Amino acid sequence: MVREFWKPPFPGNRLSYVVAGLGLIAVAGVLTPYAAEAVRSSRRHEAAAPVRQLPYPPLDLPLQIAGSQYVPLAWADVPGWAEDDHLAAYRTFRASCKPIAAQQNAPDDTKALGGSLRDPCRAAETLDPSDAAKARAFFERHFQPLKISRLGDSDGFVTGYYEPILDGSRTQNEVYNVPVYRRPSNVFVRGFKQDAPNLPNKGPVYRKIGRRKLVPYYDRAAIEDGAIEGRGLEICWLRSQVDLLFAQIQGSARIALDDGTTLRINYDAYNGQPYTPVGRILIERGIIPREEMSMQRIRDWMEQNPNAADEVRRQNRSYIFFREVNLSDKDEAVGAQGIPLTPGRSIAVDKSLHVYGTPFFITGDLPIESERSKTPFHRLMIAQDTGSAIVGPARADLYFGAGAEAGRISGRLKQNIQFVMLVPKALDPVGRSHKMPLPDPRPSEKIAKLFPQLPPKEPAKDQAKGQTKDQAKDQKSAAIAPDVSTGSAPAAATTSSAQSDTSLAQRVPLPEARPKVASDDKTDHFRYGRRRHHRR
């Protein structure tokens, strides 16, 4: 009992643990403020460091036009800009501005320009320039020029169109027996009422069978064979299917009736079938050479070959329905924007990409005076119309007016030409581009030298092509086996292997050898020795 009472509370080996623990507590008390400051500093550093999200988050580009590329220009860099009649262009632009400026609380347009034309149009309402210099100053003050083209191309592409003047009659007879149809009541487009004033010129079109069943609408062959005749849809009658085809291609026509009056018809709807240019078919069949193709050549061939023309014409399954418009002989045709077109200033564009009223400066050489001429064309045009064959960001149909001469000019136009789109400064694509994030910095010069970006090695040609597998194996073993006479490998194999080793050594840099550091045996022994000692 006495021995147990006087026994030390802590044996000798446990006393060392207590002393060590007290020492650690003291050290922790001294280092705690420094550790806290280190944590705060690391947090500040992490907060200040930029965070890269890979892949990069989607960002709003300065100006997005599907399938296009554009370059901002200075006005001095636009070829032929100073030589144009800007006053004539301003009057056409102002005509397009009337429906744009009158819009109140219009819904946001998903196209690139959206509603940005409202500000320039409202400014044009209060300005009536008296000369071309003031009109030019207006465009330069409110717009920014952008050279635009399809992705991968340097220029755009233009064709021409016009309003044909045809002979016809209100009644069917032996001379005039080809009907011009208005839109049938059974034409159905999803998302539109059947009596909607403006149906789209792209996408599927159906006809109803019964109450619910929808089927594609009749194609050209079925309509020409009488699928919709006898329903009172005839507006007038023409001489031939060729006249009707050209009226449908142009989208409008003036009909000189046999009673001395003039009837004006304009595009209303189509049957939803794909459009196939008859000129392409004639070129593919070798009937008309590509370099000689024109609207006049197509008309001449069809009139000389009526039976073959029926088959070629029906390859274009698309069919246009018209409506009668109340216009005088002095009025121009009405475009898709709903205003009369201006010869030499109005163009048809892809309405899925562009906004009506957008100015385009088209510059280049066109065969206007003759088929082989290169007439300088530097003119500011206004987008006021569209067409099913006009597809792309730098694609336009130039309107030249009515009559035979306008038809000859427009019929031979199919040229590449430069497009400069005038974008309202409210968008400021140059200024908005400064907000886009910069790419990651390039690697340092040291890393670039150590790891050069070399092109991948081209695969070696198969030397054993056309030989059997056994022969290829024999050649491989012969190349590897040493020469019996000399006791060495063949020279060709040695050279090729040396070259491959050299190329590999040049392409793949080897890391530097690590420095050899002598280990301190005493330190290691002391460290691990103490650890083993405490475990006992």
Salt bridges, closest charged atoms under 4 A:
GLU37 OE1 - ARG40 NH2 2.81
GLU37 OE2 - ARG44 NH2 3.67
ASP84 OD1 - ARG345 NH2 3.15
ASP128 OD1 - ARG94 NH1 3.68
GLU140 OE2 - ARG136 NE 2.87
ASP153 OD2 - ARG150 NH2 3.01
GLU163 OE1 - ARG254 NE 2.95
GLU163 OE2 - ARG264 NH2 3.18
ASP167 OD2 - ARG239 NE 3.82
ASP219 OD2 - ARG317 NE 3.72
GLU224 OE2 - ARG220 NH1 3.73
GLU224 OE2 - ARG313 NE 2.95
GLU224 OE1 - ARG314 NE 3.13
ASP225 OD1 - ARG314 NH2 2.74
ASP243 OD1 - ARG299 NH1 3.00
ASP268 OD1 - ARG183 NH2 3.12
GLU292 OE1 - ARG297 NH1 2.86
GLU303 OE2 - ARG299 NH1 3.34
ASP310 OD1 - ARG313 NH2 2.82
GLU311 OE1 - ARG285 NH1 2.78
GLU324 OE2 - ARG170 NH2 2.97
ASP350 OD1 - LYS202 NZ 3.21
GLU405 OE1 - ARG408 NH2 2.86
ASP440 OD1 - ARG52 NE 2.84
ASP524 OD1 - ARG527 NH1 3.74
